[in-house]
Amino acid sequence: MRCLTNSECAPAICCHPESCVPKKQAPYCKEIMCTSVCAGPLDCGAGYCGCVRGKCGIISNEN
């Protein structure tokens, strides 16, 4: 599924995600508790999900 904007993308799993998917495929995470460990590329502000060349991917904040 292709994307056009960053707002169309979300983490692929609830805790310590390492990839992103279209929001329609993202899990429901409202009632999930995760550890506060900074383990993945999206944890602790390291990056965010966005549209990268037409596909949902990780955009790093480390520039």
DACOR-V950267 format. One record per helix or strand of 3 or more residues. SS is the DSSP state (H for helix, E for strand). FROM is the first residue (numbers start at 0). TO is the last residue. If there is no record, write none. Layout:
ss=SS from=FROM to=TO
ss=SS from=FROM to=TO
This chain:
ss=H from=5 to=7
ss=E from=8 to=10
ss=E from=19 to=21
ss=H from=22 to=24
ss=H from=42 to=44
ss=E from=46 to=51
ss=E from=54 to=59
